[in-house]
Amino acid sequence: MERRVYLDHAATTPVDPEVAEAMARVLREVPGNPSSIYAEGRRARALVDTAREEVAAAMGADPSEIVFTSGGTEADNLAIRGVLKAHRPDPDASGPHLVISSIEHHAVLDTAEDLERHAHVRVAVVGVDGTGRVDPRDVADAIGEATRLISIMHGNNEIGTIQPIDEIGRVARERGVTFHTDAVQTVGILPFDVRTLPVDLVSVNAHKFYGPKGVGALYVRKGTRIATMQTGGGQEKGRRTGTENVAGIVGLGSAMRIATERRDGEAEKQRRLRDRILEGVRARVPAAVLTGHPTERLPNNASFCFPGTQGEALIVALDLEGFSVSSGSACTSGKTEPSHVLLAIGLEREVAQGSLRVTVGRDTTESDVDAFLAALPPIVERIRSVSAEPLSASAR
Ligand SMILES: Cc1ncc(COP(=O)(O)O)c(C=O)c1O
């Protein structure tokens, strides 16, 4: 069989075999509804409770502060819509109701846009510098009398830049504004402790740390005012009603526990592999432009732009040689337009079109990285020369 090298762990990770087995056991052996009070229901409820403890323990939270959701998107939606609904933004007060950054995931960005369009929510979008970092002073400047929520992500899914969420959180605290962070790319990968971080709401999803797709959680600090987005049977203390995805929640809990046990060793190993990619690409393709922060970045993320190329063409050519990588974010890679993140860090459209994201994971080896580094330069060269042809023809 053709050798495949999977280098797209920011898009999703394969399910840990122990997690898959725990989930399969639930599907086979636990038929009950957690809301039922007889034995089968109690067993399902106990599994959900254990998973809640595992997720809470990994973040230094209390289990009562964890709300299970269908993933990162729903957690982001619940945080933003839920807080703004609970506060009923005052249309007459000055300033925005919601402050976000220009490089948020679409789950935040499009939610803000939707609320602006249909719910009269005023949104301030704080820009980033060339490395993708938000300046906490800009967040402070954006806050107005009416501001009820700040939503700024922890680790960026495309360029890997890590935001100073402790400083942003302190700004939020000083001004009495609720602070949400989308930590989908960091919880389970980097230390994250709500006992020391000034955050009120945190989105996570399981499939970025070797758990199943379609399940996640929102951490809601005790005392945070948040309304529900769904109405129904009242599960999750009414915050996210609907019969629980028991197998998925068990998968989330065990994936979180395993990820926490392995976290520091994995981060160290992946950082070394990532740096091997960063240095290798710099040496072999001198025209490559590093995207994201040189040091404050996710341990698994190496991302670049190759001027004169197209990200989609790079992905297809690398796929043919057995490498799975992505351009921009997975959620937007179907579009040929450069992503909002690459434009927000100030790249020219032509440069941003040639973006490539390489993200390593638990099973990535040095030999995988070296094979990638050997395959990349001729592909970049070929695509660059093909892309240049029509240009020189039209110039004539
Ligand atoms: C930073 C970030 N937020 C939110 C999401 C959405 O997660 P999901 O699609 O699993 O709901 C993702 C997934 O790529 C992400 O990377």
The ligand as an SDF file (V2000), in Angstrom:
LIG
                    3D

 16 16  0  0  0  0  0  0  0  0999 V2000
   -9.9670   27.1850   16.6190 C   0  0  0  0  0  0  0  0  0  0  0  0
  -11.1600   26.3700   16.2450 C   0  0  0  0  0  0  0  0  0  0  0  0
  -12.3720   26.6980   16.7110 N   0  0  0  0  0  0  0  0  0  0  0  0
  -13.4690   25.9960   16.4130 C   0  0  0  0  0  0  0  0  0  0  0  0
  -13.4020   24.8870   15.6070 C   0  0  0  0  0  0  0  0  0  0  0  0
  -14.6630   24.1690   15.2880 C   0  0  0  0  0  0  0  0  0  0  0  0
  -14.6930   22.8780   15.7890 O   0  0  0  0  0  0  0  0  0  0  0  0
  -15.7380   21.8180   15.2070 P   0  0  0  0  0  0  0  0  0  0  0  0
  -15.7590   21.9740   13.7270 O   0  0  0  0  0  0  0  0  0  0  0  0
  -15.2100   20.5110   15.6110 O   0  0  0  0  0  0  0  0  0  0  0  0
  -17.0470   22.1360   15.7810 O   0  0  0  0  0  0  0  0  0  0  0  0
  -12.1550   24.4840   15.0840 C   0  0  0  0  0  0  0  0  0  0  0  0
  -12.0560   23.3250   14.1730 C   0  0  0  0  0  0  0  0  0  0  0  0
  -11.3060   23.2990   13.2350 O   0  0  0  0  0  0  0  0  0  0  0  0
  -11.0060   25.2500   15.4080 C   0  0  0  0  0  0  0  0  0  0  0  0
   -9.8000   24.9290   14.9480 O   0  0  0  0  0  0  0  0  0  0  0  0
  1  2  1  0
  2  3  1  0
  2 15  2  0
  3  4  2  0
  4  5  1  0
  5  6  1  0
  5 12  2  0
  6  7  1  0
  7  8  1  0
  8  9  2  0
  8 10  1  0
  8 11  1  0
 12 13  1  0
 12 15  1  0
 13 14  2  0
 15 16  1  0
M  END
$$$$
